[in-house]
């Protein structure tokens, strides 16, 4: 199981398990657990320098924040995802996330600047 893999090689699987748990709790409607696991997924990805998976976790977290109508927070995390994807060199992902940010700007107090 995934949890067994995580226990044997946490540096490779703990961030992935955290993101899966976040998505599970999102689906189940457990807001507090979902928020915690998204944040953990981001932090663990950053700790082990998985920049592409940090970007994915940031993007999924931002999407969840939109679901909660927390537009300003979503804006921040979409920007974080965009920056991760830029560092990783994923131009197509950067373009896709920048389009989302462009749609989000009028809905929040964002600066209007994509960083």
N, C-alpha and C positions, 0 to 999 in steps of 0.2 A: 504494500500500500504506500501511498504518498507519504504518510506520516512515518513509516519505517525508513524510507529514503531520507527524509528530513532528519531523523534521529541519527543516521549514519554519516551524513554529510551536510550538516546545517548550512555551511557556507554556500552550497549549491542549491538547496531546496527550501530553506526557511522563508525566503521572501516569496517564493511561489506559493507555498502553503498559506502564508498570510493573505495573499491576494485571493486565493481560492476561498478561504474562510470569509473574507470580506464580501465576496460575491454571494456566498451562501447566505450570510446574514442579511444582505440586501434583499435577496429573493424571499427570505422568511419574514422580512419586515422588522427585524431587530436592529433598530437604528444605532443604539449605543455600541453594540458589538461590531456592526459593520464599520462605523467610523473608526473605532479602535484598530481593527484589522487593516483597513486601508492605510492608516498612518503607520502601522507597524511594517506593512509591505514596502512603503516608501523608505522608511528609515533603514530597514535591513538591506534593501537593494542598494541604497547609498553606502552603507557600511561595507558591503562586499564589492562595491564598484561595478555593479551591473547597471550601467547607465541606461541601456535600452529597456530593462525591466523596471527601472525607476520611472522612466517616462510613461510606460504602460500603466503602472500603479497610480501615477499622478493623473493620468487621463481618466482612468476608471473612477478614481476618487472624485475628480471634478464632475464627471457625469452624475455620480451619486448626489453630489452637492446640488446640482441643478434640479434633480428630482425632489430635493428638500427645499427648493426655492431659495437657496443660499447663493445667489448669483455672484455676489462680490467674491466669496470664497472660491466658487467654481472658476471664476476669471483668473484668480491667482494660481490655481492649480493647473489650469490649461496652459498658462504661461510657463509654469515650471515644466510641464510635459514637453512643451515646444522647445524649451532650452535644452532638455535632455536629448531630444531627438536631433537637435542641431549639433550637439557635441558628438553624437553617435554617427552623424553624417547621413541621416535618413531624410533626405530632402522631400520626398513624397509625404511622409508623415508630418513634417513641419508644415507643408502647404495645407494639408487637411486640417490640422489643429488651428492654424492661423485663420482658416475660413470660419471655424466654430467661434473663435475669439471675436472675429469681426461681427458675427451675428449676436454675440453676447454683450458687446460693449454698450449698446443702447439700453440694455436691461439692468445695468448696474452702474456703480459709481467709479468704474475703472477709468484709468487715465486716457484711454484711447490709444495708448502706445503698446505695441507688441514688443516685448523685450526679448 
